[in-house]
């Protein structure tokens, strides 16, 4: 039998003897020391009776890598234990054992080291406690800091809930997860083949549609692969032009006092500001195809991209409209800083909605979100809604009314429950009582029957007019508990119509309707007199959402004073009042009728020359295509008649075309000769739109109406 097995048997015998003695004499058992807690003692040499004790002891020490052997333990005696603390008795036992002849010097030293370590640990703990007490006395605000940290806890938690995963921002990733990479690649190949066939057909008929016109021709230089793939917002496309962002930049404004957020802003340099002035002039003209040609010259100008996207929607080309929104977001992503990308991933990035440059990002993100919903990529749409909400806690685009819808569509019910609870703590949204009703569907989705019934019962008692309208919308008979209760104010009607418009399809399923009927029938008649007479006032952000949705039922009950406020353009819907804006670019003041700068300043910065050059390129492009400046959609894009077939044209058409060319030349000469006297906008608008200055002033209201 090996020495280790012998030692193990010896320890078991010691434990049995100690337990037996404790049962026989409880008083003596108090002095018995547990072997597991005792200081290391030399192990016994069982071969000592056979002789050669010293040699065997040396062999055991070599086998255990220098661990000293232990002597046989002392058996407890029946003598009464001396009074005093246990620690002193341990020391007596250890000192008594140290005096025995069989104890080695190494065992004595180990026991002494263990005692010293215990004493050192006690002293360290005392010192740490004294330091904490001293710090609390020297820092009177120690308790206050703790309270502040507790106060910012909900805001910090909200940042965590609004953290953005860049992977989910890109719809292509969700489509690959839904359909597989092979299906997506096959669809892309079919799309490319269709584009090639379309080019061949257009080459034969000499007609070019809007989508082909805006694409780069085959063989043109492409953007770098890194720039296309690593954009934080969207993944770029190969056929997009290889040009810069045109003067769009991003700047960090500052951090908040609590350190939970950092404000950023998009800025326009002089070059971008000059293009923005041309864009404003074309908006006043009201011809969409001139906007298309401006986009051809400035392919990454965000305002023009969004305006042409609206033109594509009117042309029922939803794919092109979504692609132009993607290009606008791609432009924003090209100029982002690394700090901004890190902050949006942690929910800390903020924008000031008072800056017109920032509002363009909200508008592009909103239209792109709508396109994602049409595609059925609800997870990506939810991530975009979270991003747009996190950029401003005031929620200027009312993204909260999309978040609860998209979270349910994307099966993120647990996240929605946490988000709604935190939104009640940190946000001041008057319509939270309506948004809470979606928690019924969230609880139902995670199979929480008890929680579903509790929230539904509370909701029916709090907003019975909402559930009465919901029963009618679902073609169900309203139960007696809410029968005949309807919204009796414009604000209440607005909230009810908005909620039902967003969630009607989610409630329209067998499980939800059965639960609605069962819970509503089990309640008593709701006492409407105990409820508030008026709902909270509809704010500008929710009105902006209704304006962009375009639902006549919503617009009919929306605040008229907000809808009728001016300025209100499609490229900047329902902007804040003038005093709340932060203008950093001169062109941003134009919608309010403030040019914000003299023509001498424009010449010093080169603005006059840049605009003249841009307009000249646009006119040359039109002249090369043989397009009349006053042509419409098909007139701008089609060139079906060859030069050899000019003789076949009608004489009247040729005369009109020649007259347009002569007028174009006169306008260009006039622009060069008296451009300095009347500034940029006057001659530019007359040259591009062939409108007199006096006529433009008289018809300004009609032009603005057309632009909207």
C-alpha positions in Angstrom: 0.0 0.0 0.0 1.4 3.4 -1.0 2.1 6.2 1.5 -0.7 8.4 0.2 -3.3 5.7 0.8 -2.0 5.1 4.3 -2.2 8.8 5.1 -5.8 8.9 3.8 -6.8 6.0 6.0 -5.1 7.6 9.0 -7.1 10.8 8.5 -10.3 8.9 8.3 -9.5 7.2 11.6 -8.7 10.5 13.2 -12.1 11.9 12.2 -13.9 8.8 13.5 -12.1 9.0 16.8 -12.8 12.7 17.2 -16.5 12.3 16.5 -16.7 9.4 18.9 -15.1 11.3 21.7 -17.3 14.3 21.1 -20.4 12.2 21.5 -19.1 10.6 24.7 -17.9 13.8 26.3 -19.5 17.0 24.9 -17.4 19.3 27.1 -14.2 17.6 26.0 -15.4 17.9 22.4 -15.2 21.7 22.7 -11.5 21.5 23.0 -11.1 19.0 20.1 -9.8 20.7 17.0 -11.1 19.7 13.6 -8.4 18.1 11.5 -9.4 20.1 8.4 -9.0 23.4 10.2 -5.8 22.5 12.0 -2.5 23.9 11.1 -0.3 21.5 8.9 1.2 18.9 11.1 3.9 16.3 10.3 2.4 13.0 9.0 3.1 9.7 10.9 5.6 7.2 9.7 3.9 3.9 10.0 7.1 2.0 9.3 8.9 3.4 12.3 8.4 0.2 14.3 10.3 -1.7 11.7 13.3 0.4 12.0 15.0 2.8 9.6 12.6 5.6 10.6 14.9 8.3 9.3 15.3 6.8 5.9 11.6 6.2 5.4 10.9 9.8 6.5 13.3 11.1 3.9 11.7 9.0 1.1 8.3 10.3 2.0 9.5 13.9 1.9 11.0 13.3 -1.6 7.8 11.7 -2.9 5.6 14.6 -1.7 7.9 17.3 -3.1 9.2 18.5 0.2 5.9 18.4 2.2 6.8 17.6 5.8 5.4 14.4 7.4 3.0 14.6 10.3 3.2 12.9 13.6 0.2 10.8 15.0 -2.5 13.2 16.4 -3.0 13.5 20.1 -6.2 12.0 21.4 -8.4 14.3 23.4 -8.4 13.8 27.2 -11.3 13.9 29.6 -9.8 16.8 31.5 -11.9 20.0 31.5 -10.9 22.6 29.0 -9.4 25.8 30.3 -11.6 28.9 30.1 -10.8 31.5 27.5 -11.3 32.1 23.8 -10.8 29.3 21.3 -8.0 31.1 19.6 -5.8 31.0 22.7 -6.5 27.3 23.1 -5.4 26.7 19.5 -2.2 28.5 20.2 -1.6 26.4 23.3 -2.2 23.2 21.4 0.2 24.3 18.6 2.9 25.4 21.0 2.5 22.1 23.0 2.8 20.1 19.8 5.8 22.1 18.8 7.6 21.0 21.9 7.2 17.3 21.2 10.3 15.5 20.0 8.6 14.0 16.9 7.6 17.4 15.4 9.8 18.6 12.6 11.2 22.1 12.3 9.4 22.6 9.0 6.0 21.9 10.5 6.6 24.4 13.2 7.5 27.1 10.7 4.4 26.4 8.6 2.1 26.7 11.6 3.7 30.0 12.5 3.3 31.4 9.0 -0.4 30.5 9.0 -0.9 32.4 12.2 0.9 35.4 10.8 -1.2 35.4 7.6 -4.4 35.4 9.7 -3.2 38.3 11.7 -2.1 40.2 8.5 -5.6 39.7 6.9 -7.3 41.0 10.0 -5.1 44.1 10.0 -5.7 44.7 6.2 -9.5 44.5 6.7 -9.3 47.0 9.6 -7.2 49.4 7.5 -9.7 49.2 4.6 -12.6 50.0 6.9 -10.7 53.0 8.4 -9.9 54.3 4.9 -13.5 54.1 3.9 -14.6 56.0 7.0 -12.0 58.6 6.5 -13.0 59.1 2.9 -16.6 59.6 3.9 -15.6 62.2 6.5 -13.3 64.1 4.1 -15.9 64.0 1.3 -19.2 65.4 2.5 -20.7 64.9 -1.0 -20.1 61.2 -1.0 -23.7 60.4 -0.3 -24.9 63.0 -2.8 -22.9 61.4 -5.6 -24.6 58.1 -4.8 -28.0 59.8 -5.1 -27.0 61.3 -8.4 -25.9 58.0 -9.7 -29.3 56.5 -8.7 -31.1 59.4 -10.5 -29.3 58.8 -13.8 -29.9 55.1 -13.6 -33.0 55.2 -15.8 -31.4 57.3 -18.4 -28.4 55.0 -18.6 -30.7 52.1 -18.9 -32.5 53.8 -21.7 -29.2 54.3 -23.5 -28.6 50.5 -23.2 -32.1 49.8 -24.6 -31.5 52.2 -27.5 -28.0 50.8 -28.4 -27.7 50.1 -32.1 -26.3 47.0 -33.7 -24.9 48.1 -37.1 -25.5 44.6 -38.4 -29.3 45.1 -38.1 -29.2 48.5 -39.7 -28.5 46.9 -43.1 -31.6 45.3 -44.6 -29.5 43.0 -46.8 -28.3 41.1 -43.7 -31.9 40.4 -42.6 -32.9 39.4 -46.1 -30.0 36.9 -46.2 -31.2 35.5 -42.9 -34.8 35.2 -44.1 -34.2 33.8 -47.6 -30.6 32.6 -47.7 -27.5 34.0 -49.4 -28.1 31.9 -52.6 -31.6 33.3 -53.1 -30.4 36.9 -52.7 -27.5 36.3 -55.1 -29.8 34.7 -57.6 -32.2 37.7 -57.4 -29.4 40.1 -57.9 -28.2 38.2 -61.0 -31.8 38.4 -62.4 -31.9 42.1 -61.7 -28.6 42.7 -63.5 -29.8 40.7 -66.5 -33.1 42.7 -66.6 -31.1 45.9 -66.6 -29.0 44.8 -69.5 -32.1 43.8 -71.5 -33.6 47.2 -70.6 -30.6 49.0 -71.9 -30.7 47.1 -75.2 -34.4 47.9 -75.6 -33.8 51.5 -74.8 -30.9 51.7 -77.2 -33.2 50.5 -80.0 -36.0 52.9 -79.1 -33.7 55.7 -77.9 -35.7 56.2 -74.8 -34.1 56.4 -71.4 -36.1 56.0 -68.2 -35.3 57.8 -65.0 -33.6 54.9 -63.3 -31.2 54.2 -66.1 -30.5 57.9 -66.6 -29.3 58.2 -63.0 -27.1 55.1 -63.1 -23.5 55.3 -64.1 -22.8 53.9 -67.6 -21.1 50.5 -67.8 -17.3 50.7 -67.4 -17.4 53.9 -65.3 -15.2 54.1 -62.2 -16.7 52.8 -59.0 -16.4 53.7 -55.4 -13.8 51.8 -53.4 -15.0 48.5 -52.1 -14.1 49.5 -48.5 -16.3 52.6 -48.8 -19.2 50.5 -50.1 -19.1 47.8 -47.5 -18.0 49.6 -44.3 -20.6 52.4 -44.3 -22.4 52.3 -41.0 -25.9 53.1 -42.3 -26.3 51.2 -45.6 -24.3 49.1 -48.0 -23.4 51.0 -51.1 -24.1 49.9 -54.7 -21.6 49.4 -57.4 -23.4 51.6 -60.0 -23.3 54.7 -57.8 -21.1 57.5 -59.1 -17.5 57.8 -57.8 -17.7 61.3 -56.4 -17.1 62.8 -53.0 -19.8 63.8 -50.5 -19.7 67.3 -52.0 -18.8 69.3 -48.8 -20.9 67.5 -46.2 -19.0 67.1 -42.9 -19.7 66.0 -39.3 -18.6 67.8 -36.1 -18.8 67.0 -32.4 -20.5 69.8 -30.6 -20.0 68.7 -27.0 -20.8 66.2 -24.2 -23.6 66.4 -21.7 -22.9 67.2 -18.0 -23.8 63.7 -16.9 -21.6 62.1 -19.5 -24.5 60.0 -20.9 -24.7 61.7 -24.3 -22.6 63.5 -27.0 -24.1 66.0 -29.5 -23.0 65.8 -33.1 -24.0 67.9 -36.1 -23.8 67.8 -39.9 -22.3 70.9 -41.5 -22.2 72.3 -45.1 -19.1 73.9 -46.5 -19.2 76.7 -49.1 -19.3 74.3 -52.0 -22.2 72.4 -50.6 -24.0 75.6 -49.6 -23.8 76.8 -53.2 -25.4 73.6 -54.5 -28.1 74.1 -51.9 -28.8 77.5 -53.2 -29.3 76.0 -56.7 -31.6 73.4 -55.2 -33.7 76.1 -53.5 -34.0 78.0 -56.8 -35.2 74.8 -58.6 -37.8 74.2 -55.8 -39.2 77.6 -56.5 -39.4 76.8 -60.2 -41.4 73.6 -59.5 -40.1 71.5 -62.5 -39.1 68.0 -61.2 -36.9 67.2 -64.2 -34.6 70.1 -63.6 -34.1 68.5 -60.2 -33.1 65.3 -61.9 -30.4 67.0 -63.9 -29.1 68.7 -60.8 -28.8 65.3 -59.2 -26.8 64.1 -62.2 -24.3 66.9 -61.6 -24.3 66.6 -57.8 -25.1 62.9 -57.2 -24.6 63.0 -53.4 -26.5 66.2 -52.6 -29.0 65.0 -49.9 -31.8 67.4 -50.5 -31.9 66.7 -54.2 -31.7 62.9 -53.6 -34.8 63.1 -51.4 -36.7 65.3 -53.8 -36.0 63.1 -56.8 -37.0 60.1 -54.6 -40.4 61.8 -54.2 -40.5 62.2 -58.0 -39.8 58.4 -58.4 -42.7 57.7 -56.0 -45.0 59.8 -58.2 -43.8 57.8 -61.1 -44.7 54.6 -59.1 -41.0 53.4 -59.1 -40.8 52.5 -55.5 -37.5 50.6 -55.9 -35.8 53.7 -57.3 -37.3 55.8 -54.5 -35.9 53.5 -51.9 -32.5 53.4 -53.6 -32.2 57.2 -53.6 -33.0 57.3 -49.9 -30.3 54.7 -49.4 -27.8 56.9 -51.3 -28.7 59.8 -49.1 -28.1 57.8 -46.0 -24.9 56.4 -47.5 -23.7 60.0 -48.0 -24.4 60.7 -44.3 -22.5 57.6 -43.4 -19.4 58.5 -45.5 -18.7 61.5 -43.3 -19.4 60.1 -39.8 -16.6 60.1 -37.3 -15.4 57.0 -35.3 -16.6 58.6 -32.1 -20.1 59.0 -33.5 -20.1 55.4 -34.7 -19.2 54.2 -31.2 -21.7 56.4 -29.5 -24.7 55.2 -31.6 -23.7 51.7 -30.8 -24.2 52.6 -27.1 -27.2 54.9 -27.5 -25.2 58.0 -26.6 -25.2 60.0 -29.9 -27.5 63.1 -30.1 -28.5 65.5 -32.8 -30.1 69.0 -32.4 -33.3 69.0 -34.5 -33.0 72.8 -34.7 -30.2 72.4 -37.2 -31.6 72.2 -40.8 -28.7 70.0 -41.8 -29.6 67.4 -39.2 -33.2 67.4 -40.1 -32.3 66.0 -43.5 -31.0 62.9 -41.8 -34.3 62.3 -40.0 -36.2 62.8 -43.2 -34.0 60.3 -45.1 -34.2 57.8 -42.3 -38.0 58.1 -42.1 -38.5 57.4 -45.8 -36.0 54.6 -45.8 -37.8 53.1 -42.8 -41.1 53.1 -44.7 -39.4 51.3 -47.6 -38.1 48.6 -45.2 -41.6 48.0 -43.9 -42.8 47.5 -47.5 -40.1 44.9 -48.0 -41.1 43.1 -44.8 -37.7 43.6 -43.1 -39.1 44.5 -39.7 -36.0 43.9 -37.7 -34.0 46.4 -39.8 -36.9 48.9 -39.6 -37.0 48.5 -35.8 -33.3 49.3 -35.6 -33.7 52.4 -37.7 -36.7 53.5 -35.5 -34.6 53.1 -32.4 -31.8 55.1 -34.0 -34.0 58.0 -35.0 -35.6 58.0 -31.5 -32.3 58.0 -29.7 -30.9 61.0 -31.6 -33.3 63.3 -29.8 -35.3 62.4 -26.6 -38.0 64.8 -27.7 -38.7 62.4 -30.6 -39.4 65.0 -33.4 -40.5 62.4 -35.9 -42.7 60.4 -33.3 -40.7 57.2 -33.8 -42.3 55.8 -30.7 -45.5 55.2 -32.8 -43.4 53.0 -35.1 -41.3 51.3 -32.4 -44.1 49.5 -30.7 -45.5 48.3 -34.0 -42.1 47.1 -35.4 -41.0 45.5 -32.1 -44.1 43.3 -32.3 -43.6 42.5 -35.9 -39.9 41.6 -35.2 -40.9 39.5 -32.2 -38.9 41.7 -29.8 -41.7 41.7 -27.2 -39.5 41.5 -24.1 -37.4 44.5 -25.3 -40.6 46.4 -26.0 -41.8 45.8 -22.4 -38.6 47.1 -21.0 -38.5 50.1 -23.3 -42.0 51.1 -22.5 -41.3 51.0 -18.8 -38.1 53.1 -19.1 -39.9 55.5 -21.5 -42.4 56.3 -18.7 -39.6 57.1 -16.4 -37.3 59.3 -18.5 -39.5 60.7 -21.4 -42.3 63.2 -21.4 -44.6 61.8 -24.0 -48.3 62.6 -23.5 -49.5 59.7 -25.5 -47.8 57.0 -23.5 -51.2 55.7 -22.2 -52.1 54.7 -25.8 -48.7 53.1 -26.5 -49.0 51.0 -23.4 -52.0 49.1 -24.9 -49.5 47.4 -27.2 -48.1 45.7 -24.2 -51.2 43.5 -24.3 -50.0 42.1 -27.6 -46.4 41.9 -26.3 -47.5 39.8 -23.2 -49.6 37.7 -25.4 -46.7 37.0 -27.7 -44.5 35.7 -24.8 -47.4 33.7 -23.4 -47.9 35.7 -20.2 -51.6 35.2 -19.8 -51.9 36.8 -16.4 -50.0 39.9 -17.4 -52.0 40.2 -20.6 -55.3 40.2 -18.7 -54.1 42.8 -16.1 -52.9 45.3 -18.7 -56.0 44.8 -20.9 -58.4 45.3 -17.9 -56.5 48.5 -16.9 -56.5 49.7 -20.5 -60.2 49.3 -20.9 -60.9 51.2 -17.7 -58.4 54.0 -18.7 -59.1 54.6 -22.4 -62.5 52.9 -23.1 -63.1 55.0 -26.2 -60.0 53.5 -27.8 -61.2 49.9 -27.3 -64.7 50.8 -28.4 -63.3 52.1 -31.6 -61.1 49.0 -31.9 -64.1 46.7 -31.6 -65.8 48.7 -34.4 -62.7 48.5 -36.6 -62.5 44.7 -36.1 -66.2 44.3 -36.9 -67.0 43.1 -33.4 -69.9 44.0 -31.2 -68.8 46.3 -28.3 -69.6 44.7 -24.9 -71.8 46.6 -22.4 -68.7 47.7 -20.4 -67.6 50.1 -23.1 -70.7 50.3 -25.4 -71.4 53.8 -26.7 -68.2 55.4 -25.4 -66.5 57.4 -28.1 -63.8 60.0 -28.4 -65.4 63.4 -27.8 -62.5 65.8 -28.6 -60.2 66.4 -31.6 -57.1 65.4 -29.7 -58.7 62.3 -28.4 -59.9 61.4 -31.9 -56.4 62.0 -33.3 -54.8 59.6 -30.8 -57.4 56.9 -31.3 -57.2 57.1 -35.1 -53.3 57.1 -35.1 -53.1 54.1 -32.8 -55.7 52.1 -34.7 -54.1 53.0 -38.0 -50.7 51.6 -36.8 -51.9 48.5 -35.0 -55.1 47.4 -36.6 -53.6 44.4 -38.4 -51.8 43.2 -35.2 -55.1 43.0 -33.3 -56.9 41.3 -36.1 -56.2 37.7 -35.2 -58.2 35.0 -33.5 -56.2 34.9 -30.3 -56.3 38.7 -29.7 -60.0 39.2 -30.6 -61.1 36.3 -28.4 -59.1 37.7 -25.4 -60.6 41.2 -26.1 -64.2 39.9 -26.0 -63.6 37.7 -23.0 -62.0 40.4 -20.8 -64.3 43.2 -21.9 -67.5 41.2 -21.2 -66.3 40.4 -17.7 -66.0 44.0 -16.6 -68.6 46.4 -15.3 -69.7 49.5 -17.1 -66.7 52.0 -17.2 -67.4 55.2 -15.3 -66.4 57.8 -17.9 -67.1 60.7 -15.5 -64.1 59.7 -13.4 -61.8 59.9 -16.4 -60.0 63.1 -17.7 -62.2 65.3 -19.9 -59.4 66.0 -22.4 -56.5 64.1 -23.8 -53.0 65.7 -24.0 -52.5 68.2 -26.8 -51.1 66.8 -30.1 -47.6 68.1 -30.5 -45.6 69.1 -33.6 -43.7 65.8 -33.8 -46.8 63.6 -34.1 -48.4 66.1 -36.5 -45.3 65.8 -38.6 -45.7 62.1 -38.6 -49.4 62.4 -39.7 -48.4 64.8 -42.4 -45.8 62.4 -43.8 -48.2 59.5 -43.6 -50.7 61.4 -45.7 -53.7 59.8 -44.2 -56.7 62.1 -44.7 -58.5 60.7 -41.7 -55.5 61.7 -39.5 -55.0 65.1 -41.2 -58.7 65.9 -40.7 -58.3 65.9 -36.9 -54.7 67.1 -36.7 -54.1 70.6 -35.3 -54.7 73.1 -38.1 -52.4 75.7 -36.7 -49.5 73.4 -37.1 -50.4 72.1 -40.6 -50.9 75.6 -41.9 -47.6 77.0 -40.4 -45.1 78.3 -42.9 -42.6 77.5 -44.3 -43.5 73.9 -45.0 -41.7 72.1 -47.8 -41.4 68.5 -48.7 -37.7 68.6 -48.2 -38.2 70.0 -44.6 -41.7 69.2 -43.4 -43.1 71.2 -40.5 -39.8 72.7 -39.4 -39.5 74.3 -35.9 -40.2 78.0 -35.6 -37.6 80.4 -36.8 -36.3 81.3 -33.3 -35.6 77.6 -32.6 -33.4 77.0 -35.6 -29.6 77.0 -35.5 -28.3 78.3 -38.8 -24.7 77.6 -39.8 -25.1 77.8 -43.6 -26.5 80.8 -45.5 -28.8 78.7 -47.7 -30.6 77.3 -44.7 -32.2 80.7 -44.1 -33.8 80.8 -47.6 -37.1 79.1 -46.7 -37.7 81.8 -44.1 -37.0 84.5 -46.7 -33.6 85.4 -45.3 -30.7 85.1 -47.7 -28.3 85.8 -44.8 -25.5 87.2 -46.9 -24.5 89.8 -49.5 -23.4 89.1 -53.0 -19.9 90.5 -52.3 -19.5 87.8 -49.6 -20.6 85.2 -52.1 -18.0 86.4 -54.6 -15.2 86.3 -51.9 -16.0 82.7 -51.1 -16.4 81.8 -54.8 -20.1 81.0 -54.5 -21.0 83.0 -57.6 -18.5 81.2 -59.7 -19.5 77.8 -58.5 -23.2 78.3 -59.1 -22.5 79.7 -62.6 -20.3 76.8 -63.4 -22.9 74.3 -62.2 -25.7 75.9 -64.1 -23.6 76.1 -67.2 -22.9 72.4 -67.0 -26.6 71.6 -66.6 -27.5 73.8 -69.6 -24.8 72.2 -71.8 -26.0 68.8 -70.8 -29.5 69.7 -71.9 -28.3 71.2 -75.1 -26.2 68.2 -76.0 -29.3 66.0 -75.6 -31.4 68.4 -77.7 -33.8 68.9 -74.9 -36.0 72.0 -74.6 -35.6 73.7 -71.2 -39.3 73.8 -70.7 -39.9 70.1 -71.4 -41.6 67.8 -69.0 -40.8 64.3 -67.8 -40.6 62.5 -71.1 -39.3 65.5 -72.9 -36.3 65.6 -70.7 -35.5 61.9 -70.8 -36.4 60.8 -74.4 -34.5 61.5 -77.5 -36.2 59.1 -79.9 -35.8 61.1 -83.0 -32.4 61.0 -84.9 -30.8 64.0 -86.5 -31.5 62.4 -89.9 -35.2 62.4 -89.2 -35.4 66.1 -88.6 -37.1 66.6 -91.9 -39.9 64.4 -90.8 -40.7 66.6 -87.8 -43.6 69.0 -87.9 -42.6 72.6 -88.9 -44.3 73.9 -85.8 -42.3 71.6 -83.5 -39.0 72.7 -85.1 -39.9 76.4 -84.7 -40.7 75.9 -81.1 -37.4 74.1 -80.5 -35.4 76.8 -82.3 -37.2 79.5 -80.2 -36.3 77.6 -77.0 -32.6 77.5 -78.1 -32.5 81.2 -78.8 -34.1 82.0 -75.5 -31.6 79.8 -73.7 -28.7 81.6 -75.2 -30.2 85.0 -74.3 -30.7 83.8 -70.7 -27.1 82.7 -70.4 -25.8 86.0 -71.8 -28.1 87.9 -69.4 -26.8 85.8 -66.5 -23.2 86.7 -67.3 -23.9 90.4 -67.9 -26.2 91.3 -65.0 -25.7 88.4 -62.5 -23.8 90.7 -60.1 -26.5 93.3 -60.0 -29.4 91.0 -59.2 -27.6 88.3 -57.3 -27.7 84.5 -57.9 -31.3 83.5 -57.4 -33.0 86.0 -59.7 -31.1 85.2 -63.0 -30.8 81.6 -62.1 -34.5 81.2 -61.7 -35.2 83.1 -64.9 -32.6 81.1 -66.8 -33.8 77.7 -65.7 -37.5 78.3 -65.4 -37.9 81.1 -68.0 -39.9 83.0 -65.5 -39.8 86.8 -65.1 -38.8 88.2 -61.7 -42.0 90.1 -61.4 -44.1 87.1 -62.5 -42.2 84.9 -60.0 -43.0 87.3 -57.2 -46.7 87.3 -58.1 -46.9 83.5 -58.4 -44.7 82.7 -55.4 -47.6 81.2 -53.5 -48.5 79.0 -56.4 -44.9 77.8 -56.9 -44.6 77.0 -53.2 -47.8 75.0 -53.3 -46.5 73.0 -56.3 -43.2 72.4 -54.6 -45.0 71.0 -51.5 
